[in-house]
């Protein structure tokens, strides 16, 4: 565990790297700073340090793949990790006899011949991982509302390679860490949207006074802040005690807070928020895309409810 002073210096280095670099250069800068080493040593602290800054800067990185890799490396060896398909958390590969079918996601472009780690389910219900060359797979850039996110869809059918077993708990822990990371990134983006709306409310004058004095706008900004603070508190609880159930709750709450920020900050910004010149729309688009990775708020909420019904009781309250 880092000392508080060391953690602040580390966060400052991360902010500087994110301000100066983009894409592959950002990934290289994070590696040079030692973030991936910190991830291997103390994953929760490394996640809490980096991902809010990524969200606030609206930056894209393959760091999320590294988060899953830190829990899968013992089974899968080196390489980038293929994430589940959008809005899912099931392994991206399916084994059927001698055939491996892949449908997943990467957080950035891939080089020809680069090694990718693919976790797959089998007919027996167990999971296993394989190291696969990217030359055997198909890739499609995910455009849609946020091309700047640099997402790549990964698909393919290939002869089943040599596999190594992955424990179910290992996959669930990897997904849990990934959900905490995305939750923090959404919270960072939500804070940036709130700051943009706040600045606009202080500077925009109507009827001879800043619109920040209007009670209706104050209520929207206050509700956004409460949603963000609540989401961050649950994420911190998830970092302190990382369980799949708590991480799912944390990401669902963060996604809801992000959408609250999108809705209320858009109302405060009014017409200027719809323009491509204003920064707001970039954060709004990124928030919606992030919400769909490793399970959307809607799907996670449904799954959490089903789990609670199956066990017949509520979990212990969090020490928030």
Phi, psi and omega in degrees: 000130180286147170292156184300320180294319178294323180295322179293319177296320179297314179297322178296319178296321178295317179299317180296319179297318181290326177292329189262340189231157177222156172057225182301326179294326177292316177301319179294321179294320177297321178294320181293322178295329181105018182294320180294328175293318178297324179299319180290331183274315183214084188300316184298316179294318179298320179296311182296334180281318189271311196291328173298325180290320175302318180293316181295325181272354184056040183265157178242144184202160174272013184302328180298323176298322178296326178298315178291323183297328184296335177266344185256349188303323181298334182258333193245346181080188185285159176132161176289147184259128175283126181275163173300159177297162181307137178068016179233168174223008175286151177308142185286350180248151176229125177268131176222095184067237181266011184246136175246119178255132186238134171211107185206203190215143170238152184268018178177169180301159182235144178278151177295129180085000178292145181277130178241137176266124182238121174267135186228146170271154177236174181297333180278000179087350178276165179244152178211160182239149179222146172265118187236137176288138180297339180294345180267000186238168178250144183229141177223128176292129178276112180272262177064215187281342185221073178299333182293347178290342175066027181288146177234128174276134182245125178222163175161160172230128184209159176303136185298120180280182177295133186243150172238139186295143175235123178294146179301320179297325179296314178296317181296322178292322177298315178296321179299313178297319178298321179294321176297318180299312180295321178302315178296322180293321177297317179298320177299317178295321179296320178296322178295318178296320179297319179295320177297317180292319179299312180300319179296317181295327180285330186261337182278124184251130173223142181053035174080012180210155177298142181292348176297343178277350182281129187298322182299319179289322177300319180298320180294317179293321180294318179296323177296315180298317179298318179297318180294313181297320178296317179297318181295323179297318179291323177297319178296322176295323178293325177292320180291329182215085188280106173236152179304320182293315181292321179295322177297317176299315182298317180291321178298317180291321177296318178298320178294320178297321178298318180289328173298316178298317178302312185293309185287320180292326175298320179295319180293319181287334179057224188300323182297332180290345179270352185274151179286342180286332182276146185289340190306316187297332179293319178290321179297314179297316181296321180298317181294320179293314180299323180299334184272357182265130182062030176105120178286166177304316182297314183288321179295319179300318178297316182293319178298316178299319179296321178296317181295321178295325183290326181270338174081013177203160179276149176287169177296147179293147179280147177278068183279000000 
